Amino acid sequence: MLRSVITFILLMTIQTLSRMFFRLEEVWLGSIPRRDWGHMRVLVILNHTSLYEPILAGYADWRLLWLFARHGVLPVAEKTMRRKVGFFFHFLVRHTVVVTRQRDSTWDTVLNSVDEKSVVIILPEGRMKRRDGLDSQGRAMTIRGGIADILEPLDKGRLLFVYSGGFHHIQVPGESRFPKLFKTIRTHFEILDIAGYKNEVMRHAGDGNFREALIADLTRRRDFHCPPLLDPSLREDSLSPPTAD
């Protein structure tokens, strides 16, 4: 219980600072009422651009933050946990699980941490988008299939999609350490019934398997529902090198 209380205090502090120093704009999609956190099982953040994304806690109310403190499961990359900020991420939820880039025993630890009350928070791209729209290795940002392992065994509960507008106008990975304050953060949200969502994914899958169909659907959702970048100078098409005359 002490761990949960510490985590809840941390999350409430982040929520307060987020609301003090940033302007939060939100749009809610779908038919389920906004902030109806009942039976929440999975939270998916699409368009991963910065380690400052915990600022999104500013959108939440105390009930959701208490769920994270009591039952949250968060896979965090080994690379992130080796940094000084790793100590901070360790206390963001009830169970922070360090995972590698490989499909190995660390991912099994994540799955074994999930029970009937867990709320799994996952960023299915698995790495951060840099200024040029690619990851740190120069690869295109794609959805990884690990999220299928989370959703496939679930037959009830709700799924919260967080469509992020990106944080590059606040902090660009590898270029700056501290965030720019008093910026606008734009985010779209959508709550779905998990069973209904899985049926919809498979309905469009044809002869494909669930993992492939889920990756395709999440890619479409990310590209269609995430708000555009606020700062035109950070748009990917403006970052291409000039062509020679």
Buried (B, 14 or more C-beta within 10 A) or exposed (E): EEEBEEBBEBBBEBBEBBBEBBEBBBBEBEEBEEBEBEEBBBBBBBBBBBBBBBBBBBBBEEEBBBBBBBBBBBBBBEEBBEEEBBEEBBBBBBBBBBBEEEEEEBBEBBBEBBEEEBBBBBBBBBBBBBBEBBBEEEEEBBBBBBBBBBBEEBEEBBBBBBBBBBBBBBBBBEEEEEBEEEBEBBBBBBBBBBBEBBEBBBEEBEEBEBBBBBBBBBBEBBEEBBBEBBEEEBEEEEEEEEEEE
